Amino acid sequence: MRIAIGCDHRGLNLKRAIADYLRKAGYEVQDVGAFNEDSVDYPDIARDVAQAVAQGRAEQGVLVCSTGIGMSIAANKVTRVRAALCMDAFTAERARAHNDANVLCLGESVSTPEKAVEIVKAYLGASFEGGRHARRVEKIRQMDSARTTGPSPKPGMAP
C-alpha cells in the first residue's frame, strides 16, 4: 500500500517517526514534505497529500501539524477526501470503519511518537465496514458534488 505523508514545520519530528514505522512495516511512503523546520504553509502540504489520495496516487494519507486541526480542515476541502483528526487508536479505527476515512491527521503537540504510531497502526489495521455506514458515507460523497453544483434542497422543501 502506498501512503502519502506530509507535515508542516511543526509536525516534522512526528512525521519522521511515522514514516520510519511505515517503511519498516512494508508500506510504500510518498513523502511530500516538509523536510526541515523552515516555516511552510500547512494548506499547501495538506493539498498535496489529499490530491495524491483523491487522484489514486496513494491509497491513504497521513498529515501532521501542531494540532492536526489545520491539516484536517484543509485536506477536507479536496473532493473525495475524508480526513479525520484522531487522538487515539479508538477514534482512528472508527474513522476507517465507520467513515471510510482516507486521510489521517495528527498533532505533534498533542501526541508522542509512540502514541502516534499506535494510532497509525489502528487506522491502517481497520477497514470500512459498509452496511449502515455506507449510506452515510454516500451522503458525504453527494456533498462533494454539491460544492460545485450548489446545495440540494432539504427533504420536503421546494427547491
Secondary structure, DSSP 8 states (H G I E B T S, - for coil): -EEEEEE-TTSHHHHHHHHHHHHHTT-EEEE----SSS---HHHHHHHHHHHHHTTS-SEEEEEESSSHHHHHHHTTSTT--EEE-SSHHHHHHHHHHH---EEEEEGGG--HHHHHHHHHHHHH-----THHHHHHHHHHHHHHHHHH-----TTS--
